[in-house]
Amino acid sequence: MKAVTLKSLLIAALSALALPAAAEPFRLIITDMEAPLVPNSIVDIALSEGYFTRAGVEVELIRVQQTPMALAALQSGQGEMANVATEGLVQLAARGNDRLRAVMSPNKALPYLIAGRAGMTLEGLAGQAFGIGRVGSLDQLLSLKVLEGKGVAPDSLRLVALGQPDVRARALAAGQIAATTLSVGTWAALPDHEALPVLVAVDAYYQAAPVVSKVNAVTTETLTARRAEVEAVITALTLAARDMAADPEAWPRAMAKLRPDVAPEVLAELALAFQTSWAVNGGLQGPELRQTADWLFATEEFAGLTRPDPAAWAEFGPLDAVLQNIGIVGGGDGYAR
């Protein structure tokens, strides 16, 4: 199988030898109801393609709706790790909750764009309905900032909370909302998506809001009690990302099994767009986390909150231990503390 290199197999096997036998699966909470058409799909791929098994950890995916539910499930012990929006994690830390730590980011910058219904323009958005996930969600915070930079006043929009991206996409296609934020994959997979104009492209969106969108977080209790498994999960996700980056055909091949509803040509097109987006070094860098906090605490949602030290919500130790074992590679994300 091209997606699994011999070096990856040897590294994973050596990692597995150091792991104690776990009494129960390591539960990873995610907010995607199916493998998403973004690099965050690496979580589903690591499970379906055996990366977790080769790293010596038994992983069970727990699927919930959006970050608040994922954070609640993590804190209540319904899982050991959760893929969550960074803003949710930082806001908890700012309110005094110091139990959670980001340990990696399998997809730090979601490839967002803003799409409009047929015939819509940026100039015509004022007074129109704009679809968001929920009030205060990451897509809302980022998109209003992006649109403001493009000359669209945030208070001129009628925000409509619709939930998951696929729901927002269907509402857009049906003309029920004027515009919304979607990943490039969700937009490209829509039937007749060419009729839905891109109002803000992926590159322009990221330039306007260059933040770490999502991270994988664990509790401090899990870091203590199941650290070897935390490192095994990070190893599996990082090795899987390296294989996706090394072979442009690896992601479409894996996703074809997980998402047979998506046309092969769409998967191939997206794979090319994602070539430099894979978290080949774990996706967690100090300067980017600090920049993200700068951006968040400049928003209205964080007004009045005390900015926590990054050590209150991020822990580099597990990822550094993994990178010491498997090495640091070029391409994709870099390495900085």
C-alpha positions as CSV (number, residue, x, y, z in Angstrom):
1,M,0.0,0.0,0.0
2,K,1.6,3.3,-1.1
3,A,0.0,5.2,1.8
4,V,2.1,3.4,4.3
5,T,5.9,3.6,4.0
6,L,8.3,1.0,5.4
7,K,9.8,3.7,7.6
8,S,6.4,4.5,9.0
9,L,5.7,0.9,9.8
10,L,9.1,0.5,11.6
11,I,8.6,3.6,13.7
12,A,5.0,2.6,14.6
13,A,6.2,-0.9,15.6
14,L,8.9,0.5,17.9
15,S,6.4,2.9,19.5
16,A,4.0,0.0,20.1
17,L,6.6,-2.0,22.0
18,A,6.8,0.8,24.6
19,L,3.0,0.8,25.3
20,P,1.4,-1.0,28.2
21,A,-1.8,-3.0,27.5
22,A,-4.8,-0.7,27.8
23,A,-7.9,-2.0,29.7
24,E,-10.3,-0.1,27.4
25,P,-10.2,1.8,24.1
26,F,-8.8,5.3,23.9
27,R,-11.8,7.3,22.9
28,L,-11.3,10.2,20.5
29,I,-14.2,12.7,20.3
30,I,-14.7,14.4,17.0
31,T,-17.3,16.8,15.7
32,D,-17.6,15.4,12.1
33,M,-20.5,13.1,11.5
34,E,-18.6,11.5,8.7
35,A,-15.0,11.8,7.3
36,P,-14.8,15.5,6.3
37,L,-13.4,16.7,3.0
38,V,-10.6,18.5,4.7
39,P,-7.2,17.4,6.1
40,N,-9.0,16.8,9.4
41,S,-10.2,13.6,7.8
42,I,-6.8,12.2,8.8
43,V,-8.5,11.0,12.1
44,D,-10.9,8.8,10.2
45,I,-8.1,7.7,7.8
46,A,-5.8,6.8,10.7
47,L,-8.5,4.5,12.0
48,S,-9.6,2.9,8.7
49,E,-6.1,2.5,7.4
50,G,-4.7,0.9,10.5
51,Y,-2.3,3.7,11.7
52,F,-3.6,3.5,15.3
53,T,-3.3,-0.2,15.4
54,R,0.3,-0.1,14.1
55,A,1.1,2.5,16.8
56,G,-0.2,0.1,19.4
57,V,-3.3,1.9,20.6
58,E,-7.0,0.9,20.2
59,V,-9.0,4.0,19.3
60,E,-12.7,4.4,19.3
61,L,-14.2,7.5,17.6
62,I,-17.0,9.3,19.4
63,R,-19.0,11.6,17.1
64,V,-20.8,14.6,18.6
65,Q,-22.3,17.8,17.3
66,Q,-19.9,20.8,17.5
67,T,-17.2,21.9,20.0
68,P,-19.4,22.7,23.1
69,M,-20.6,19.1,23.1
70,A,-17.1,17.7,22.5
71,L,-15.6,19.8,25.4
72,A,-18.5,18.7,27.7
73,A,-18.0,15.1,26.7
74,L,-14.2,15.3,27.3
75,Q,-14.6,16.9,30.7
76,S,-17.3,14.4,31.8
77,G,-15.0,11.5,31.0
78,Q,-16.8,10.3,27.9
79,G,-13.6,10.4,26.0
80,E,-9.8,10.8,26.4
81,M,-9.1,13.3,23.6
82,A,-11.3,15.7,21.6
83,N,-10.8,17.6,18.4
84,V,-12.2,21.0,19.2
85,A,-12.2,24.6,18.0
86,T,-9.3,26.5,19.6
87,E,-11.6,29.3,20.7
88,G,-13.6,27.0,22.9
89,L,-10.6,25.6,24.6
90,V,-9.0,29.1,25.2
91,Q,-12.3,30.5,26.5
92,L,-12.5,27.8,29.1
93,A,-9.0,28.5,30.2
94,A,-9.8,32.2,30.4
95,R,-12.7,31.4,32.7
96,G,-10.4,29.5,35.0
97,N,-10.7,25.9,33.8
98,D,-7.1,24.6,33.7
99,R,-7.9,20.9,33.2
100,L,-7.5,20.8,29.5
101,R,-4.5,20.9,27.2
102,A,-4.0,21.1,23.5
103,V,-1.4,18.4,22.5
104,M,-1.5,18.6,18.7
105,S,-3.5,19.8,15.7
106,P,-4.2,17.4,12.9
107,N,-5.7,20.2,10.8
108,K,-4.8,23.6,12.3
109,A,-6.1,25.8,9.5
110,L,-9.4,24.6,8.0
111,P,-9.6,25.6,4.3
112,Y,-12.5,27.9,4.7
113,L,-14.2,30.0,2.0
114,I,-17.3,32.1,1.9
115,A,-19.8,31.0,-0.7
116,G,-23.0,32.8,-1.8
117,R,-26.2,31.6,-3.4
118,A,-26.6,32.0,-7.1
119,G,-26.1,35.6,-8.2
120,M,-24.9,36.9,-4.8
121,T,-22.0,39.3,-4.4
122,L,-20.1,40.7,-1.5
123,E,-21.6,44.2,-2.2
124,G,-25.1,42.7,-2.0
125,L,-24.7,40.9,1.4
126,A,-25.8,43.8,3.6
127,G,-29.2,43.0,5.1
128,Q,-29.0,39.4,4.0
129,A,-29.2,36.1,6.0
130,F,-25.7,34.6,6.7
131,G,-25.6,31.0,7.9
132,I,-23.4,30.2,10.9
133,G,-22.9,27.0,13.0
134,R,-24.0,28.6,16.2
135,V,-23.8,31.9,18.0
136,G,-20.2,32.4,19.1
137,S,-18.9,29.6,17.0
138,L,-15.5,29.7,15.3
139,D,-16.9,30.0,11.8
140,Q,-18.9,33.1,13.0
141,L,-15.9,34.7,14.7
142,L,-13.6,34.2,11.8
143,S,-16.1,35.0,9.0
144,L,-17.3,38.3,10.5
145,K,-13.7,39.4,10.8
146,V,-13.0,38.4,7.3
147,L,-16.1,40.1,5.9
148,E,-15.4,43.3,7.9
149,G,-12.0,43.4,6.2
150,K,-13.8,43.1,2.8
151,G,-16.1,46.1,3.6
152,V,-19.2,44.2,4.8
153,A,-20.3,45.5,8.2
154,P,-21.0,42.6,10.6
155,D,-24.0,44.3,12.1
156,S,-25.5,44.6,8.6
157,L,-26.0,40.8,8.4
158,R,-28.8,38.6,9.8
159,L,-27.1,35.7,11.4
160,V,-28.9,32.3,11.1
161,A,-27.6,29.5,13.3
162,L,-27.9,26.3,11.3
163,G,-25.4,23.8,12.8
164,Q,-23.2,21.5,10.8
165,P,-21.5,22.6,7.5
166,D,-23.5,20.1,5.5
167,V,-26.8,21.6,6.7
168,R,-25.5,25.1,5.9
169,A,-24.4,23.9,2.5
170,R,-27.9,22.5,1.7
171,A,-29.6,25.7,2.9
172,L,-27.3,27.7,0.6
173,A,-27.9,25.5,-2.4
174,A,-31.7,25.9,-1.8
175,G,-31.4,29.7,-1.6
176,Q,-32.6,29.8,2.0
177,I,-29.6,31.9,3.0
178,A,-27.5,34.4,1.1
179,A,-24.1,33.1,2.1
180,T,-22.2,31.0,4.5
181,T,-18.7,29.7,5.4
182,L,-17.8,26.2,4.2
183,S,-14.7,24.2,3.7
184,V,-13.5,24.0,0.1
185,G,-14.3,20.3,0.2
186,T,-17.9,20.8,1.3
187,W,-18.4,23.5,-1.4
188,A,-16.8,21.4,-4.1
189,A,-18.9,18.3,-3.3
190,L,-22.2,20.2,-3.7
191,P,-24.0,19.4,-6.9
192,D,-23.8,22.3,-9.4
193,H,-21.5,24.1,-7.0
194,E,-20.2,26.2,-9.9
195,A,-23.5,28.1,-9.6
196,L,-22.7,29.2,-6.1
197,P,-20.1,32.0,-6.3
198,V,-17.1,32.1,-4.0
199,L,-17.2,35.5,-2.4
200,V,-14.0,35.0,-0.4
201,A,-11.5,32.4,-1.6
202,V,-9.5,30.1,0.7
203,D,-6.2,32.0,0.5
204,A,-7.9,35.4,1.1
205,Y,-9.9,34.0,4.0
206,Y,-6.8,32.6,5.8
207,Q,-4.8,35.9,5.2
208,A,-7.6,37.8,6.9
209,A,-7.8,35.4,9.8
210,P,-4.6,33.4,10.2
211,V,-5.5,31.4,13.3
212,V,-5.1,27.9,14.5
213,S,-8.7,26.7,14.0
214,K,-8.7,23.3,15.7
215,V,-6.6,21.3,18.2
216,N,-6.7,17.9,19.8
217,A,-7.1,18.4,23.6
218,V,-6.9,16.0,26.6
219,T,-7.5,16.4,30.3
220,T,-4.5,16.7,32.6
221,E,-5.7,13.5,34.2
222,T,-5.4,11.7,30.9
223,L,-2.0,13.1,30.4
224,T,-0.9,11.6,33.7
225,A,-2.8,8.2,33.5
226,R,-2.6,7.4,29.8
227,R,0.3,9.5,28.4
228,A,1.8,6.6,26.4
229,E,-1.5,6.3,24.5
230,V,-1.7,10.0,24.0
231,E,1.7,9.8,22.4
232,A,0.7,6.8,20.3
233,V,-2.3,8.7,19.0
234,I,-0.1,11.7,18.1
235,T,2.3,9.3,16.4
236,A,-0.4,7.6,14.3
237,L,-1.9,10.9,13.2
238,T,1.5,12.4,12.3
239,L,2.7,9.4,10.4
240,A,-0.6,9.2,8.5
241,A,-0.3,12.9,7.6
242,R,3.3,12.4,6.3
243,D,2.1,9.6,4.1
244,M,-0.7,11.8,2.7
245,A,1.8,14.6,2.0
246,A,4.2,12.2,0.3
247,D,1.8,10.6,-2.1
248,P,-0.9,12.8,-3.8
249,E,-2.9,9.7,-4.5
250,A,-3.0,8.4,-0.9
251,W,-5.7,10.7,0.4
252,P,-8.2,10.1,-2.6
253,R,-7.5,6.4,-2.3
254,A,-8.3,6.4,1.5
255,M,-11.3,8.7,1.2
256,A,-12.9,6.8,-1.7
257,K,-13.6,4.0,0.9
258,L,-14.9,6.4,3.5
259,R,-16.8,8.8,1.2
260,P,-18.1,6.8,-1.8
261,D,-20.7,9.5,-2.3
262,V,-18.0,12.0,-3.5
263,A,-16.9,11.9,-7.1
264,P,-13.3,10.6,-7.6
265,E,-12.4,13.7,-9.6
266,V,-13.5,15.9,-6.7
267,L,-11.2,13.9,-4.3
268,A,-8.3,14.2,-6.7
269,E,-8.8,18.0,-7.0
270,L,-8.9,18.4,-3.3
271,A,-5.9,16.3,-2.7
272,L,-3.8,18.6,-4.8
273,A,-5.2,21.6,-2.9
274,F,-4.2,20.0,0.4
275,Q,-0.6,19.0,-0.4
276,T,0.9,21.6,1.9
277,S,-1.8,21.4,4.6
278,W,-0.9,18.2,6.3
279,A,0.3,18.4,9.9
280,V,3.5,16.5,9.3
281,N,5.1,17.7,12.6
282,G,2.0,17.6,14.7
283,G,0.6,21.1,13.9
284,L,1.3,22.7,17.2
285,Q,3.6,25.7,17.2
286,G,4.1,28.3,20.0
287,P,4.2,31.4,17.8
288,E,1.0,30.4,16.0
289,L,-0.8,29.6,19.3
290,R,0.2,33.0,20.7
291,Q,-1.0,34.8,17.5
292,T,-4.3,32.9,17.7
293,A,-4.7,34.1,21.3
294,D,-3.9,37.7,20.2
295,W,-6.6,37.5,17.6
296,L,-9.2,35.9,19.9
297,F,-8.8,38.4,22.7
298,A,-9.3,41.2,20.3
299,T,-12.9,39.9,19.6
300,E,-16.0,40.9,21.3
301,E,-16.7,37.4,22.6
302,F,-13.5,37.5,24.7
303,A,-14.1,41.0,26.1
304,G,-13.6,41.2,29.9
305,L,-11.8,37.8,30.1
306,T,-8.3,37.5,31.5
307,R,-5.9,36.2,29.0
308,P,-4.4,32.9,30.3
309,D,-0.8,31.9,29.9
310,P,-0.4,29.4,27.0
311,A,0.8,26.8,29.4
312,A,-2.8,26.8,30.9
313,W,-4.2,25.4,27.7
314,A,-1.4,23.9,25.6
315,E,1.2,21.2,26.4
316,F,4.1,20.5,24.0
317,G,5.6,17.6,26.0
318,P,3.8,14.7,24.3
319,L,4.3,16.0,20.8
320,D,8.0,16.8,21.5
321,A,8.5,13.2,22.7
322,V,6.9,11.9,19.5
323,L,9.0,14.1,17.3
324,Q,12.2,13.1,19.1
325,N,11.2,9.5,18.2
326,I,10.1,10.0,14.6
327,G,12.1,13.1,13.7
328,I,11.0,16.5,12.2
329,V,10.4,16.7,8.5
330,G,10.1,19.5,6.0
331,G,6.9,20.6,4.2
332,G,3.5,21.2,5.7
333,D,3.8,22.7,9.2
334,G,7.1,23.6,10.7
335,Y,8.4,23.4,14.3
336,A,8.7,26.3,16.7
337,R,8.2,26.7,20.4
